[in-house]
Each structure stands twice: as structure tokens, then as C-alpha cells.
């Protein structure tokens, strides 16, 4: 079922795909299941595949120069997960991709993806849209840090991502928003006082 749902999603994005082209694309896809705390991709490894998340939640984490682990992104059902720059450049990933909830992933190997894009130009559209979504998410995150204070960043996240907010631990959320535990506690107390 996950494979047929994934192929249906691709056809919704690329409606001109023929049955034969869809079969070509789908013939080597593999399903992988991972448990919480498993690593989908380690920092330094060259991505061999992009994964579509049929079920579950992952995070991208980097280790800063002080040795602290920082969450930079979350990936949930219906999205792709990969270090797209490393995938495209065939270089080592900058991030660890860590499973937060049990995951069912559909793997698209790099070599098959390249072959399909050469054979089926419509699939370039699918890849372009995936890259655009990743870019826009990156821009939104960067803007949050550049033009908002910590309280506004927290409120913006709750408003923009209410379902994701419910699924994250306080520690993962703090790291992603760049807020210390003490500051987050203070913000939550202020919001309670304000009746929010």
C-alpha cells in the first residue's frame, strides 16, 4: 500500500506520466522501516537514496563547533527526507537524520533516480518541486531567526505547525527554535499569564 500511495502522489504532481513511465519509476523502490533513535543517514555519508516518508517523523541534526547537537529540520509523512545538496553533489551529508517516531520509508536510489530523470523528463518536475519545498522551508526558518525574537518564533511555530508541535519533545522544539530551557519556561509562563 505505501508504494501505490507514493506513486499516486507522484502522478498527482506529474499528471502526464504514463503507466509505463510510472512502472519504470516504481520498479526498484524499496520499503525500509526504522525505529525511534535509528539513523537514516549519518553526517559524512554520501546519500545513496532519497526517502519518501509514508509514516513517521525524523529530524535533521548537526553538531556545532562546541559539540552541541542542533535540530535544523523535521520531516513527516508525505514529504521527502534527504540532504538534497549532498544528494545532488554526491558529497557527504552535513547532518544526521534521526528517527523520532517509527518510520516507514520508501527509498529511491540515486542511480535509479538519475536514470528515470534521463528517460522520463516529467520526473524532473517532481524533483524540482521537492527542491522548491525544501528551499522555501529553509527560507522561512532563516527569516524566523533573523527577524523575530524568541517569543515570536515560538508563537509562529505553534501557529504554523500545530500538529507537529504536539509531536515534538520540549528538548527537540527548543533546539530547533534556538531557545534555552529557561527562556522557554519564561515564555510559557508569560503566555499563561496573558491567557493564551
C-alpha positions in Angstrom: 0.0 0.0 0.0 2.7 2.6 0.8 4.2 2.1 -2.7 0.9 2.6 -4.5 0.1 5.7 -2.4 3.6 7.2 -3.2 3.2 6.5 -6.9 -0.3 8.1 -6.8 1.2 11.2 -5.2 3.8 11.4 -7.9 1.2 11.1 -10.6 -0.8 13.9 -8.9 2.3 16.2 -9.2 3.2 14.9 -12.7 -0.2 14.0 -14.3 1.4 13.5 -17.8 3.2 10.4 -16.6 2.1 7.3 -18.5 1.5 3.9 -16.8 4.8 2.6 -18.4 6.8 5.6 -17.0 5.2 5.2 -13.6 6.1 1.4 -13.7 9.7 2.3 -14.7 10.0 4.7 -11.8 8.4 2.3 -9.3 10.2 -0.9 -10.2 13.2 -0.6 -7.8 11.6 1.4 -5.0 12.2 -0.3 -1.6 10.5 0.0 1.7 12.5 0.5 4.9 11.2 0.6 8.4 13.1 2.3 11.2 12.6 2.6 15.0 13.0 5.7 17.2 16.6 6.8 17.5 17.7 4.9 14.4 19.8 6.9 12.0 18.5 7.1 8.4 21.7 9.0 7.2 24.8 9.8 9.1 26.8 13.1 8.8 29.7 12.5 6.5 27.9 9.7 4.5 27.1 10.3 0.8 23.3 9.8 0.4 22.5 6.7 -1.7 18.8 7.4 -1.8 16.1 9.9 -1.1 13.3 8.6 1.1 9.6 9.4 1.0 8.0 9.2 4.4 4.9 7.0 4.3 4.7 7.0 8.1 6.7 8.6 10.9 8.8 11.6 11.9 12.5 12.3 11.5 14.8 15.2 12.3 18.0 16.6 10.8 20.7 17.4 13.3 24.1 18.9 13.1 26.8 19.1 15.7 28.1 22.7 16.1 31.8 23.7 16.8 31.1 23.5 20.6 29.8 19.9 20.3 26.2 20.8 20.8 23.6 19.0 18.7 21.2 21.3 17.0 17.9 20.4 15.2 17.6 22.1 11.9 14.6 20.5 10.4 11.8 17.9 10.8 10.4 15.6 8.2 7.0 14.0 8.5 4.5 11.9 6.4 4.1 12.9 2.8 7.5 14.5 2.5 10.9 13.5 1.2 13.9 13.3 3.5 17.5 13.8 2.4 20.3 16.2 2.5 19.4 17.4 -1.0 22.7 19.3 -1.5 24.8 16.3 -0.6 22.5 14.1 -2.8 22.9 16.4 -5.8 26.6 17.0 -5.4 27.4 13.4 -4.4 29.1 14.7 -1.2 29.0 13.8 2.5 25.9 14.9 4.4 26.2 17.7 6.8 23.5 16.3 9.0 22.5 13.2 10.9 18.9 12.2 10.1 17.4 10.7 13.3 14.1 8.9 13.6 11.7 10.4 16.2 8.7 8.1 15.6 8.5 4.7 14.0 9.0 5.2 10.2 8.0 3.5 7.0 10.2 5.0 4.3 10.1 4.4 0.5 13.7 4.6 -0.8 14.5 6.0 -4.3 18.2 5.1 -5.1 20.3 7.9 -6.6 21.3 5.9 -9.7 17.7 4.9 -10.4 16.5 8.5 -9.9 19.1 9.7 -12.4 18.2 7.1 -14.9 14.5 7.9 -14.6 15.0 11.6 -15.0 17.0 11.0 -18.2 14.3 8.6 -19.5 11.3 10.5 -18.2 11.6 14.3 -18.2 8.3 14.7 -16.3 10.1 13.3 -13.2 12.4 16.4 -13.3 9.2 18.3 -12.3 8.8 16.1 -9.3 12.4 16.7 -8.2 12.1 20.5 -8.8 9.0 20.7 -6.7 10.7 18.8 -3.9 13.7 21.1 -4.0 11.5 24.2 -4.1 9.6 23.0 -0.9 12.9 22.3 0.8 14.2 25.8 -0.2 11.1 27.6 0.9 11.2 25.8 4.3 14.8 26.8 4.7 14.0 30.5 3.9 11.1 30.5 6.4 13.3 29.1 9.1 16.1 31.6 8.3 13.7 34.5 8.4 12.3 33.4 11.7 15.8 33.7 13.2 16.7 36.9 11.5 13.5 39.0 12.1 11.8 37.6 15.1 12.6 37.4 18.8 12.3 34.1 20.7 8.7 34.6 21.9 7.5 35.5 18.3 9.5 32.5 16.9 7.7 30.1 19.4 4.3 31.6 18.7 4.9 31.4 15.0 5.8 27.8 15.2 2.8 26.9 17.2 0.5 28.7 14.7 2.2 27.4 11.6 2.8 23.8 12.7 0.2 22.9 15.4 0.2 19.2 14.6 4.0 19.0 14.5 4.2 21.0 17.8 2.1 18.2 19.5 4.5 15.5 18.3 7.8 17.1 19.4 9.5 16.9 22.8 10.3 20.1 24.5 14.0 19.4 24.0 13.7 19.0 20.2 11.5 22.1 19.9 13.9 24.2 22.0 16.9 23.1 19.9 15.0 23.8 16.6 13.9 27.3 17.7 17.2 28.2 19.3 15.7 28.8 22.7 17.2 27.9 26.1 15.2 25.9 28.6 15.0 28.9 30.9 13.8 31.2 28.2 11.2 28.7 27.0 9.9 28.3 30.6 9.7 32.1 30.8 7.8 32.4 27.5 5.3 29.7 28.6 4.7 31.5 31.9 4.1 34.8 30.1 1.6 33.2 27.7 -0.3 31.6 30.6 -0.5 35.0 32.3 -1.7 36.5 29.1 -4.4 33.8 28.9 -3.0 32.2 25.6 
